[in-house]
């Protein structure tokens, strides 16, 4: 089961790591490995969401999502999008950006370093909004209850996430951005650039969230309409038009999944800039991670369980919050990429271990309850 589901992911991992080693030695090998782990950890909740929706779709639409969808995710968001970010931020054409990345790495590194304050502000705000919206939402299951309970109460205040994000952006522009790091070890004032890029990141998040909400509403409308027509057909003794309705519902599911996929992969691409500016290593690492997201989605659908490790989503979002703050700090200060990557791995690992311990406690409690309810023989 595992080999069948993750076979392609294992193969892509081996090829990607070998290519990284040939491209830049053990350093590149390590960076690609960390990027892969980072993408997997950040996108685990993506796989969970995908699986929850995908299991409602018929075999045809599942195949469409797992083929065309993965092509869009890997080649669109993980390969093309990093080029677009560099091209826009450094004011280069896409072809020129790719050419520099491959043929003139020193000049490319200088351009990316100089554009880093804008990239960090844009990505930092996008990731920060995802984290804030998560921790301010009242959830039934809480990992760090001592922290999440009071934050959930504060989350009842309208637009609190946006206000906090804008305050953090303003502070970053007035502190880190006034001495933004540039190539050659120099520092310049890029407060205006950071403010504009940060606001653009906030707007992008709100647009993506709006589109996701729109498709989710359309999906709910289709499901309600299908249910009503099924009841009407049953009352009148007529056959229900399940194919047409299922097709419309599945189409909106597919659109909704693509928007969700884009938003989650956007996190990984932005977070990757906190690890490396090398577009080749970024593409290799994120591509490997994207394959595992697909395999995880398939695995969760086939296994039929999404709730075994309930704290993993919390750990992933705390990792997103840590990356957001790191990106903002790197506007002025350089932070070792290994440290940045390990923070996410540690948070995911801690949430996984907490989930395992929770499952063990529940199993022990159920076993003890079962023993108490047993009636002794001979009574």
Secondary structure, DSSP 4 states (H G I P E B T S, - for coil): -HHHHHHHHHHHHHHHHHHHHHHHHHHHHHHHHHHHHHHHHHHHHHHHHHHHHHTTS-HHHHHHHHHHHHHIIIIIIIIIHHHHHHHHHTT--HHHHHHHHHH-HHHHHHHHHHHHHHHHHHHHHHHHHHHHHHHTS--SS-SSHHHHHHHHHHTTSTTHHHHHHHHHHHHHHHTGGGGEE-GGG-EE--HHHHHHHHHHHHHHHHHHHHHHHHHHHHHHHHHHHHHHHHHHHHHHTPPP-HHHHHHHHHHHHHHHHHHHHHHHHHHHHHHHTTT---HHHHHHHHHHHHHHHHHHHHHHHHHT-S-SSTTHHHHHHHHHHHHHHHHHHTTTS---HHHHHHHHHHHHHHHHHHHHHHHHHHHHHHHHHHHHHPPPTT-
